[in-house]
Amino acid sequence: MNKTVDTRIIEVTVYEDRALVTRRGIVQLAGEETELIIPYLPMTLLGESVQVSAAGKAGVRLLGVRTEENQTPTSVHPKVSQINEEIRDLEEQKRQGQEQLTLLNLQRNFVKDLNNYYLDSLAKSQNPEPLDLEKMGKLLDFVEARWQKISNGIAKEDREQKKLGNQLQILRSQLDRLSSPQTQESLNIAISLEVLEIGALELEISYLVTQASWQPHYDLRWESANQSVNIIYLADVKQNTGEDWLEVALTLSTAKPKIGTQLPPVTPWYIDVKQSRNVTGGTTSNDRSDLSHNPQLAMPFAGTTLPSGMLTEAELERLREEMSKGDSVKVASLVTFVASSRCNISSNGASHKTIIFNNDYPCKSEYISVPRRLNYAYVKVGIANPLTNVTLLPGKANIFRDRTFIGTTEIENIAPGQEFTIELGVDEGVKIERTLVERLIDKKLIGDRGRTTAIYGYCISISNLRDREVEVKIVEQLPVSCHQQLKVRIVDCQPSIPLGDMGLLEWTIALPPLSSQDLSYHFAIEHPPELQVAGLDI
């Protein structure tokens, strides 16, 4: 004897591309049941993932579980009556329009007949009166005006009739489609059992469904007055599984659910030493065989000839790029989050956001400016993920600065204890001015050869307009010589710092609230007078 069990979804665990659904229901067993049916489950259910457990006063022995397809005739679509009503309204409008069109055609024919009657009467008159041109003109004006008005009305009504006809055609095709017999496909879970003791039995059924996913999403809010960043950790959940999740306990996981009960086979893990080939002539037959069977190795070496049928130049270029990048291994961490409240997520593919947590993270702000390029200071925030916190998974982040949305960024995988940096754009609370204060060209004769020395001096003024101390990093660029007779040297800089690689000067200064500080430097360019310097943008 079969018996249907009414169940409801109580818990859902969402993975990257599927979800584990848990249902629960209670059934009274009288002792005659041999099979319990869980009906109307979605077609996205993976049959091999079904698991069943039983508890309660009734004693049973579970014998087996299977899934079976079920086709249920659907009732008349609720839009059928609405479409029928719309069709009746349009047909009535079309009928009235046809009557109006008939009337307008009669009026136009009357005007035409009136004009012909007047002309015929003039032609047949035995004693025609002298033509009254004024009277004739009024008649012609009347005929023209009435004819034009009626013709415009007929054209308008024709357009309306065509529009109504198109609308009726669309509605009738919709009606035909919705009125045709349809069935709704679903799955049933059939549980075979042996009843050992009658009573109430609580069933718990879990299964995997496809077309469900979640992605992490963040809101990062930085207030310039605080040395912390508020991070709202969100989960963007979407599902189109075929069943709504109503008032469910929601869990989010980065794990990869496995189907089946068998342990996957263990195969050898081979490693080898990379070996270079030294080919001076053409490739051998063995080489060609290896290349044809392993396209990843089908890269010609110096001195070889590309055989016909091998990779194209575009494919070879792609392989070169991939090989130049080297090997990379991504280790994914397993993370599980439990939503703090029950969730309602409809099966419509719409985005549903739920808050994982809302925390303040310690941070350190730094202002950076490259005055030669821009007279602005950019603020960068270094954020530490505490050891006691959770992993921040890769995802999109909205950035807010002082309650203003300024853009988006991508967060990489940030484990507890790691730090990451967020750039917050230009901060107008720090002003930068760069001024050329000296420009001197000195030409000297040294021995029998001349030498030209050009000295340039700059002053950089940094102003802190905020009511708190800020740390500013100033990066200045000196020209870098690409010619052996073109020499660049630093003359002096205040405060004194060493010249870095690629002609960079880097100061890091702490500015008290509402204060300013000046930096200065001079550099010289020396070269023979016959050489002209290119690329010097002063």
N, C-alpha and C positions, 0 to 999 in steps of 0.2 A: 504494500500500500504506500502510495506517495503522499507526501504532505508538504505544502508550501510554507516556508518560514519567512516572516516579515523581518527584515533587518534594516539598519540604518548605519551610515558612515559615521564613525566616531573619531577616527584618527587618520591623518595622511602624512606621509613622509615624501617630500619632493626631492628628486635627484636632478642631475643635469638635464636629462632628456626623458624622464619617466617618473612615475610616482608609485609608492606602495600604499594601497588603500586598505584600511581595516574596517570591517563591518562587524556588527554584533546584533544578535537577536535571541529571543527566548521562545521556545516552543514546548507545548505540553504533549508528552508522549503517552499513548494509551497502551502500547505494547504491540500493536499490529503494524507499525511503520517499518518499512524496509528501505525507504529512500526519502531524503529530505531535499527539497528543491529551493534554491535561491534564485528567483527569476529576475528578468529584465536588467541584466548587467550590460555594460557598454561593449561594443565590438572592439574597442581598443584594449580589452583585457587580454593578457598573455596567459593562455591556458596552462602552460607548464609551470607557471609561477604560483598557482593556487595552493594555499596551505589552510588547514582546518584544525581547530582544537575545540574540545567540548568539556563542559563542567556543569555541575548542578546536582540535584537530587536524583535525577534519572541516571541509571547505569546503562551505558552503551558500549559497543565495540565498533569502532570505525573500520569499514571494510575497503573503502575506495572512494575516489573523487574523480569526476570527469566533467568536462564542459560540453555543452551542446547548443547549436544554433537554434534560435526561435524566431519565427516570423509572425508578427501580429498585424492583422488588418487595421489600418488606421481609420478613424471616423472621418466624416466629411470635414474638409479643411475649414477652419472658422472664417476664412476670407471669402468663401464661395458666396455666401448670402450678401456680403458687402459688394462684391463684384457684380452680382445680379442686379442689385439696386442701382449701382452706377450705370450699368448698361441700359436699364429702363429709363433713367433720367436723360441719358444722351440720346436715346431713340426718340424720346418726346421732343427734345430740342431740335433734332434733325427733322421731325415731322413738321414742327412749327416753321422751321426755316424753309422747308419745301413749299409750304403754303404762301409764305411771304414772297418767295421767288416767283411763284405762279402769278401772284397779284402784280408784282413789278413788271413782269413781261406783258401782262394785259395792259397796264398803263402805258408802257412804251409803244405797244402796237396802236393804242388809241391816239397817241400824239402823232404817230406816223400816218394813220388814216386821216386825221384831221388836216394835216398838211396837204395830203393828196386830194382830199375833197375840195379844199379851197382852190387849188390849182386847176382841177377839172372843171369847177364851176366857172372860172374865168375863161377857160378855153371854149366852153359850150354856150356861153352867153350870146344871144342874138344881137343885143344892143349893149355892148360892153361899155361901162363907164370909164372915164379917164382914170388911169392908175393913180392911186393915192400912195405915193412913196412912203409917207410917214406911217400910214396904216400898215403897209406891207412890211416896213422895217420892224414895227412892234410885233407883228405876227411871227416874223423870223426869229426875233429875240426870244419870244415866248417858247417857240418850238425848240430852239437850241438849249435854253436853260432847263426846260423840263426833260428833254432827252438826256442831257448830261447828268442831271441829278438822278434820274431813274437808272441810267447805265452804271453809274458809280454804286448805287444800291445793289444792283444785280451782281456786279463784280465782288463786292464785299460779301454778299450772301453766298456766292459760289466758293469763296475762300473758306468761309465758316463751315459750309457743308463738307468740304474736303478735310478740314481739320477734325470735324466730328467723326467722319468716316475712319480716319486713321486711329483715333482714340478708341472707337468701337472695335476695330480690328485687333488692337493690342489687348483690350479687356477680354475679348472672346477667346483669344489664344491662351491667355492666363486661365480663363475659366475651364477650357478644355484640359489644360495641364493639371489643374488642381482637382478637377472632377473625376479624373481617371483613377481606377482602383490602385491603391498603394498599400504597401506593407512596411512595417517598421521592424528592422532587424535588431536582435539583441542576443545575448548569451544567457544561458542558465547554468548554474553550478549544481550538479546532482551528487549528493553524498549518500553512498550506500552504507548501511549500518545494521547492527543487530541490537535490539533492545533487550537489555538484561533486567532492567527494573524501571517501572513506569514512574512518571513525575515530570518536573520541569527541567528542561535541558537548555543551557546557555551555549550558543554557538558563536565562535569567533572565526571569521573568514578573512584572510588577507590575500591580495593579489596585486600584481604589477599592471599598470596601464601606461600606454604611450601617450604622446601629445601633451606632455606636462613638463614644465621646466621652471627654473628660477635662476636669477642672476643678482649678484650683489650690486648695490647702488649706494652712493654716499652724498650727504650734504655736509660740507666743511664750512664752518663759520668762524672767522677770525675778527676779533675786536682789537683795534690798534691800542686801546688802553690796557688790555690784558695780555699777559704772556701765556695764553692757552688757546687752544683751538677746540671748538665744540664740533664733534663728529657724530652725525646721526647715521647709524648703520642700518640700511634698508634692504629688504629683499623684494625684488620685482618678480612676482609669481604669475605665470600664465598657464592656463590649461584649457584644452578643448577635447576632453576625454569622453564626453558623452553623458556625464552625470555631474550635477552640481555638488559642491562640497559646502554643506550648511552646518554652521556651528561645530566645526571640527577642530581637534587639537592638531596644530600644524607644526611639523618638524622639517627643517631644511638641512640637507646633507650634501657633501661633496663626494661621498663614497660612490662606488660603481656597483650597483646591485647585480648579483649573479643569479642565473636561473639554473635549476637542476640540482641534483644531489651528488654528482660525481666530482671527485677531485681532478682538476685538469692535469694532464700528463706532464711530467718533468722531463724536459729535453736539455741536452748539453748546452752550456753557455760558452761559446767559442770566442777566443780573442786571438789576435795575431799581430805581427810586427809589420808596419807599413814598409813596403819595398819599392824603390824607384826602378824604372826600366831604363836601360841604356840601348837604344835602338839607333843604329847608324844608317841603315838602309831601309828597305821596305819591310812591312810586317810579314811574319811567317804565317803559315797556314794555321798553326796552333794559336798564334796571337789573334788571328781573325776569328777563329772559333770562339775564343774566350770573349772577345769583344761583342760578337753577335749574341752570345747567350747572356751577357751581363751588360746591359746598356749603361749602368752606372760607371763601368770601367771603360766605356767606348770613347776615350779621349785620346786624340792623336798626340804623339810626342814629337819632339824636334827631329826632323829628318824623315818622318814617315809620310806615306801617301794615304789620303783618305779613300778607302775602297768605296765602290758604289753600293748603295743600299744601307750605308751607315747613317749616323746622325747628321742632321742638317747643321748649318752654321749657327742658326738661332738656338738649337738645342745644345750645341757645344758651348755657346756662350753662357747659357743658363747653368750648365754643369760646372763651368769654371767659377761662376759666382758662388754656387753652392759649396764647392770644394774649398774656395778661399775663405769661407766663413768658418770652417772648422766644425768640429762636432760640438753639439750642445745637448745637455740632458736637463730636463725639467722634472723636478721632484715635487709632486703634488701632495699637499698635506690634507689629511682627512679632518674635516671640520663639520660639526653638527650644531645647529641652533634650534632652540625650541621657542616658538612664539609665546609671548606672555599672556595672550588672551585667545579665545576661540575665534575662528575666522570663517567668513562666508566668501567663497570664490566660485563664481558661475562658470559654466562650461561654454564660454563664448570667445576664448582667445584674448580677452581684454586683460590689460595689465592691472594687477592688484598689488599694491605696496603694503608691506607690513614692517613695523619697526623691530629690528633685532635688539638694538640698545642705543642709548643716547649718553655719550660720555664726553668729559672734558679731558683733553690730552695736553700734557706740558709741551711747550715749544719755545724756540728761540728765534727771534726775528733778526734779519740782517738786511741792511740797505746796500745796494750795489749800483755803481754808476760808472759808465765809460764816457767821460765828458767829451772826448774827441768825436764820438758818434752822436750822442744825445745829451742834452742838458737836463736830464731827468735822473731820479733815483728809483730803482726798482726794488721792491721789497720781496724777500724770500724768507719763508718760514720753515725751519727745521723741526720736525715733529718726532717725538720718541714714543714708540708703542711699548707700554710697560710690560714687564715680564709676567705680571699677573693678568694681563689682558688676553684677548683672543686674536687669532690671525685675521688680518685684513686681506680678503681675497681680491684678485684683480677685478676691477670694475670702474665704471664711469662715476665721476664725482662732480657735483655742482659746487662752485666756489663762491662764497659770500664774504665781502670785506666791509666791515662797519655797516652791516645790514643791507648792503647793495650787492646784487648779483653781478659778477664780473666775468664769468665764463665757466668753462668745464675743463677737466683734465682726466687722465687715466691713472688709476692707482695700480701699482704692481702688487705682487704677493708680499705682504709685510708680516713677518712672524713676530711674536712677542720678543721684545729686546732689540728689535731693529729700528732704525731711524729712516725717515723719508722726508723729501723736500717738496714743498708746494710753492710755486711762484704766483705772486698776487698782483703783478703789474706795477704801474707807476704810482708812487705815493707823493702827492703834492705837499706833504708836510716837510719834505726835505728839498731844498732848492740848491741847484748846482749852477755856477757860472764859470766859464773858461774864457780867459782873455789873453790875447797875444800882447806881451809887454815889451818885448825887445826883438829887433830884427836887424842883424849886423852882417854885412858882407865885407870881408877883409881879403884883399889880394896881395900876396907877398912873393918876393923873388928869393928863393932859397937855392944858393949855388947858381947853377946855370939853368935851373928849372923853376917855374912859377908854381904857386900853390894857392888855391882859393879856399877860404874858410868861411862858412855861413853859420852864424850863431842865432838861435831862436830861443826866446824865453816865454814861458806861460805862467799865469797865475790862476789857480782854481780856488774859488770861494764856495764853501759849503755852509749852508744855514739850516739850523734845526728850528722849525716853526712850531714844534710840538711842546707840550708841557711835561715831557718826560725825556729821559736820556735815550739816545739812539746810537747804535753802532753802524758806521758807514764804511764801506769798502770802496775806495777809489782806484780804478784801473786806467792808467794812461798808456798810450802807445807811442813809442819812438819809432822812427823809420828803421827798417832793416836793410842793410846793403846787400845787393845781389852782384856786385862787381868788386874785384880785388883792389882797384884804385879808388874806390868810393868808401870813405871811412866815416862811421858815425860813432860819436862818443858822448857820454854824459858829462856836462861841465859841473853842474851842482844841482842839488835838490834839497828842499826844506819842507818837512823834516827829512833828514838824510836816511835813505834806504838804498840797498843794492839794486842794480839793474838786473831784472830777471830774464828768463829765456824769451826769445823772439821780441826783444825790445820792450818789455812790459815793466812798468813801475806800478807797484801795488801798495797803497797805504790803507791801514785800518785804524780809524780814529773813533773815539767815543766823544760825542757832543752832548754837553749838558742841555737841559731844557732851554729853549729860546736863546740859543747861542750860535756863534758862527766861528769858522776857522779857515785860514788861508793856507794853501799849499803852493809851492812854486818849484820850477825846475828849468834848467837851461841845457840845451844840447847843441853839439856842433857837427857840421857836415864838411868834410875836407875832401878835395879832389883836384886833379890837374885842371887848369883853366880851360883847356881845349875840350874837356868833357862837359856835356850838358846833362843835368840831372832830370830824370823822368820819374813821374809818380809822386813828386813832392807837393802835397796839397796843404798849403799853409793858409 
